[in-house]
Amino acid sequence: MDDEALLRGRVYGADHDDPGPQPGHEYRELVGGPLDGLLLDVTGWGTEQLADGAALSTEIGRYGAGGRAHYGPRPADPRRWDWRGDTP
């Protein structure tokens, strides 16, 4: 994702009134699954946390309200996190 596309994206969990990326923050693009195309703010995350990925709450995944979508870094492009599945 180039910097221009990043600036147009919507951020996971952001306020609906201000859904775009914020200056000085670091983001990962979510690819596939229910949160495809959203950006995840990883500002301040440590190396181990970035390597592990994240289980993100979502109501639009396989398990509905209370479910989580799992995303992790793509080996060849760690700025993109691929969907790994949903859990309740």
N, C-alpha and C positions, 0 to 999 in steps of 0.2 A: 504494500500500500504506500503510495507516495504521500508526501506531506500535505499536498493540496486535498487529496481524498480524505486524509485523516481529519482535516479541519471541517469537513462537511458531515462527518459521521455523528451518530447518536451514541451517547454513553450509557452503558448498562447502569441502572439504578439512579440515573440523574433526574433532577427535577424536570417535569414536563415543560415548565416555563423557560428553562435554560438547558436543553438536552445536549448541547455540543461540547466538544473538548475545551478544556481550560488551559491557558498558557502556563507553562512551567510544569505540566503534568506529563506522565509517561503512560502510554496506552498500548494494549494488545488488541488486535482485530480478532473477533470470534468468527470462526468459519464452520458452517454446517450446523445442523441441529436447530433447536427452537430459537436460539439467540443469534442466528446467522446475521452477520453484517454489523452487529453492535460492537462498540469499543469498550474494553474493560480498563478502568483506571488502576494501574499497578504502581502508582507513585509510592515510594517508600518501601516497597516489597524487597525482601532479601533474596539473594541468589538461590537458596534452597526453596523458598516459597515460589519463586518464578519457575523453577525446574519442575515443581510438583503440579502446577496448574491450579484450577479452582473448581469447586462444586457450587454453582450459582443457583439461587432460588428462582423459580419461574413457575408461572401458572399455565404456561402454554406448552409445556413438555408432556411426555407420555403419561405422567402421573398427576397432572393437574395441579391444583393449589397444594402447596407443601412439597412439591417435587423439586428435584435439583437436576440441572444439566451440568455434566462434567466436561471441562475443556482443559487441554494441555498443549504445551508448546510443540510446534512442528519442528522436527529435527533439522531440516534444511533451512528453515526460516522462523526463528523463535519469536519474531514480531507478530506472527499469526498463530493463534491457538485453535486447534482442531477439536471438534466435538467428539467425545468418547462414549457418550451414552447418557441415559437418564436413570435416576434412582428415586425411590419414594422419599 
